[in-house]
Amino acid sequence: MFNPLNMFKEEEEDSTATRDLQGIFDALTKIQERELDDPSDEKSEEAFKFYEQVAIEAYQQITKTSQFDQKAKKQILTNSLPDFVSRHKKAGVMYTFMYQPESDRLDYWDKFPLILKMLDNSDSTESFLGINLHYLDPKRRWILLMNLMSHLSGSESNRDSRIIGLGMRKLALPTNRYSRVCIRRYKYDNIRGRALMIPPEHWIKMVFLPTYHFIGGKPAKAWKDSVRRLRKMGLGI
């Protein structure tokens, strides 16, 4: 099974799979620049559907080869690095990783979260808050990210750019209301393998790739539950 954790590993040699995946991202970048603008634009609906389909097809195509699956599996088994605490402290940055909660009391959970790390007033050294975008359907995921990216500290091409002030106060804004159903607390010790920081230039591409893996339920259930919670909180959909 394909795992998103190793898509941008700079320290490894450039494999055929990595080059192919980079080619996909390059193609998606061109589509993004040509088709996607403001999510409030009436024309964006058609562009969104087109972009989503291309992203899914590209993802499925690159994960067909057994060579890529085997390589990803080997990397998962050989990587030992919970260096998330020491190297990845910045809030407002996107990460993905493999996660295994301690308890089975959850109805369902995402094994491969795609999160925006939040400011955390608890100062916990054992866990962190994150917005797991996978709890939203692709369109709401995209709208939320586009709104949050308007607060980037620098350009998308700058790997050090982050979303400024990504805390509860910012998420209380009406434009960021979707985030309220995506907030989860993750324990560092439950991260399996490598916690990968995604460069800002790839954030929009990542929200359209189906890298989620819900245990105990299907993605559609998670998305419907999120809409139900939004309505219950009076936040609209």
C-alpha positions as CSV (number, residue, x, y, z in Angstrom):
1,M,0.0,0.0,0.0
2,F,1.2,3.5,-0.9
3,N,2.2,5.6,2.1
4,P,2.6,9.4,1.8
5,L,5.3,9.7,4.3
6,N,8.2,9.4,1.9
7,M,7.1,11.5,-1.0
8,F,9.6,14.3,-0.3
9,K,12.5,12.6,1.3
10,E,15.5,14.7,0.1
11,E,18.1,12.5,1.6
12,E,17.3,9.5,-0.6
13,E,18.4,8.9,-4.1
14,D,15.9,10.0,-6.7
15,S,14.0,6.8,-7.6
16,T,11.9,6.3,-10.7
17,A,8.8,6.4,-8.5
18,T,9.9,9.7,-6.9
19,R,10.5,11.2,-10.3
20,D,7.2,10.0,-11.6
21,L,5.4,11.5,-8.5
22,Q,7.2,14.8,-9.0
23,G,6.0,14.8,-12.5
24,I,2.5,14.4,-11.3
25,F,2.9,17.3,-8.9
26,D,4.3,19.4,-11.8
27,A,1.3,18.6,-13.9
28,L,-1.1,19.4,-11.0
29,T,0.7,22.7,-10.5
30,K,-0.1,23.7,-14.1
31,I,-3.7,22.7,-13.7
32,Q,-3.9,24.6,-10.4
33,E,-2.4,27.8,-12.0
34,R,-4.7,27.5,-15.0
35,E,-8.0,26.4,-13.4
36,L,-8.1,27.4,-9.7
37,D,-8.6,30.9,-8.3
38,D,-10.7,32.2,-5.5
39,P,-12.9,29.5,-3.9
40,S,-15.8,32.0,-3.8
41,D,-15.6,32.4,-7.6
42,E,-18.7,30.8,-9.3
43,K,-16.5,29.3,-12.0
44,S,-14.4,27.4,-9.4
45,E,-17.0,24.6,-9.1
46,E,-16.1,23.1,-12.5
47,A,-12.4,23.7,-12.0
48,F,-12.6,22.0,-8.6
49,K,-14.2,18.8,-10.0
50,F,-11.7,18.7,-12.8
51,Y,-8.7,19.2,-10.5
52,E,-10.0,16.6,-8.0
53,Q,-10.4,14.0,-10.7
54,V,-7.0,14.5,-12.2
55,A,-5.4,14.3,-8.7
56,I,-7.1,11.0,-7.9
57,E,-6.3,9.5,-11.3
58,A,-2.7,10.6,-11.0
59,Y,-2.4,9.1,-7.5
60,Q,-3.9,5.8,-8.6
61,Q,-1.6,5.6,-11.5
62,I,1.6,6.1,-9.5
63,T,0.5,3.6,-6.9
64,K,-0.2,0.7,-9.4
65,T,3.4,-0.5,-9.6
66,S,4.5,-3.1,-7.1
67,Q,8.0,-1.6,-7.1
68,F,6.7,1.6,-5.6
69,D,4.6,-0.2,-3.0
70,Q,7.5,-2.4,-1.9
71,K,9.8,0.6,-1.7
72,A,7.3,2.5,0.4
73,K,6.8,-0.5,2.7
74,K,10.5,-0.9,3.2
75,Q,10.9,2.8,4.1
76,I,8.2,2.5,6.7
77,L,9.8,-0.5,8.3
78,T,13.4,0.9,8.3
79,N,12.7,4.5,9.3
80,S,13.0,5.2,13.0
81,L,12.6,8.8,13.6
82,P,10.1,10.3,16.0
83,D,12.1,13.6,15.5
84,F,8.8,15.4,15.3
85,V,9.4,16.9,18.7
86,S,13.0,18.1,18.1
87,R,12.8,19.2,14.5
88,H,9.2,20.0,13.7
89,K,8.0,22.4,16.3
90,K,6.6,25.1,14.1
91,A,2.9,25.8,14.2
92,G,1.1,26.7,11.0
93,V,3.0,24.0,9.0
94,M,1.6,21.0,7.2
95,Y,2.7,17.5,8.2
96,T,1.7,13.9,7.5
97,F,2.6,10.8,9.3
98,M,1.4,7.3,10.2
99,Y,-0.5,7.3,13.5
100,Q,-1.6,4.5,15.8
101,P,-3.8,5.6,18.8
102,E,-3.5,3.8,22.1
103,S,-7.2,3.2,22.6
104,D,-9.7,1.4,20.5
105,R,-12.5,3.5,22.0
106,L,-12.6,5.7,18.9
107,D,-15.4,4.9,16.4
108,Y,-13.0,5.5,13.6
109,W,-9.7,7.3,13.0
110,D,-7.3,8.3,10.3
111,K,-4.1,6.3,10.1
112,F,-2.4,8.8,7.8
113,P,-3.4,12.3,9.1
114,L,-2.8,15.4,7.0
115,I,-2.5,18.1,9.6
116,L,-1.8,21.7,10.0
117,K,0.0,22.0,13.4
118,M,-1.7,24.5,15.7
119,L,-0.5,26.8,18.4
120,D,-1.1,25.0,21.7
121,N,-1.4,26.9,25.0
122,S,-1.1,23.7,27.0
123,D,2.7,23.6,26.4
124,S,2.5,19.8,26.3
125,T,5.7,17.9,25.6
126,E,3.7,14.7,25.0
127,S,1.1,15.8,22.5
128,F,0.1,18.5,20.0
129,L,-3.0,19.9,18.4
130,G,-3.5,19.7,14.7
131,I,-6.2,20.3,12.1
132,N,-6.6,17.0,10.2
133,L,-7.9,18.1,6.9
134,H,-9.0,14.6,6.0
135,Y,-12.1,15.0,8.2
136,L,-13.5,17.3,5.5
137,D,-14.6,16.3,2.1
138,P,-12.2,17.5,-0.7
139,K,-14.1,20.6,-1.5
140,R,-14.4,21.9,2.0
141,R,-10.8,20.9,2.6
142,W,-9.7,23.0,-0.3
143,I,-11.9,26.0,0.7
144,L,-10.5,26.0,4.3
145,L,-6.9,25.7,3.2
146,M,-7.3,28.5,0.7
147,N,-8.6,30.8,3.4
148,L,-5.9,29.8,5.9
149,M,-3.2,30.3,3.3
150,S,-4.1,33.9,3.0
151,H,-2.2,34.2,6.3
152,L,1.0,32.7,5.1
153,S,4.2,34.4,6.5
154,G,5.9,34.3,3.0
155,S,5.5,32.9,-0.5
156,E,4.4,29.4,-1.2
157,S,7.7,28.7,-2.8
158,N,9.5,29.4,0.5
159,R,9.8,26.1,2.5
160,D,9.9,28.1,5.8
161,S,6.5,29.8,5.2
162,R,3.8,29.0,7.7
163,I,0.3,30.1,8.6
164,I,0.7,32.9,11.1
165,G,-1.1,32.6,14.4
166,L,-2.8,29.3,13.7
167,G,-4.7,29.0,17.0
168,M,-8.2,29.0,18.3
169,R,-8.7,32.7,17.9
170,K,-8.0,32.5,14.1
171,L,-10.1,29.4,13.7
172,A,-13.1,31.2,15.3
173,L,-13.3,33.4,12.2
174,P,-16.4,32.6,10.0
175,T,-14.2,31.9,7.0
176,N,-12.3,29.2,8.9
177,R,-15.4,27.5,10.5
178,Y,-14.7,24.2,8.8
179,S,-11.6,23.7,10.9
180,R,-13.6,23.4,14.1
181,V,-14.6,19.8,13.3
182,C,-11.0,18.8,12.3
183,I,-9.1,19.6,15.5
184,R,-7.5,16.5,17.0
185,R,-4.8,16.0,19.7
186,Y,-2.0,13.7,18.7
187,K,0.5,12.0,21.0
188,Y,4.1,12.1,19.8
189,D,4.7,8.5,21.0
190,N,1.9,7.2,18.8
191,I,3.5,8.5,15.5
192,R,4.9,5.5,13.6
193,G,7.8,6.1,11.3
194,R,8.6,9.5,9.8
195,A,6.7,12.7,10.5
196,L,7.0,14.5,7.2
197,M,6.8,18.3,6.7
198,I,5.1,19.2,3.4
199,P,6.5,22.3,1.6
200,P,3.8,25.0,1.2
201,E,4.0,24.8,-2.6
202,H,2.5,21.3,-2.4
203,W,-0.2,22.0,0.2
204,I,-3.1,22.4,-2.3
205,K,-2.0,19.3,-4.2
206,M,-2.0,17.3,-1.0
207,V,-5.6,18.1,0.0
208,F,-6.8,16.5,-3.3
209,L,-4.7,13.3,-3.0
210,P,-6.6,10.4,-1.3
211,T,-3.9,9.6,1.2
212,Y,-6.4,9.2,4.1
213,H,-6.9,5.7,5.6
214,F,-9.8,5.6,8.0
215,I,-9.9,2.7,10.4
216,G,-13.3,1.7,11.6
217,G,-15.2,3.7,9.0
218,K,-15.3,4.9,5.5
219,P,-14.2,8.5,4.5
220,A,-17.8,9.3,3.5
221,K,-18.9,8.7,7.0
222,A,-16.3,11.0,8.5
223,W,-17.3,13.7,6.0
224,K,-21.0,13.3,6.7
225,D,-20.3,13.4,10.5
226,S,-18.3,16.6,10.1
227,V,-21.2,18.3,8.2
228,R,-23.6,17.1,10.9
229,R,-21.4,18.6,13.6
230,L,-21.1,21.9,11.7
231,R,-24.9,22.1,11.5
232,K,-25.2,21.2,15.2
233,M,-22.8,24.0,16.1
234,G,-24.7,26.4,14.0
235,L,-21.7,27.1,11.8
236,G,-23.3,26.4,8.5
237,I,-22.0,24.2,5.7
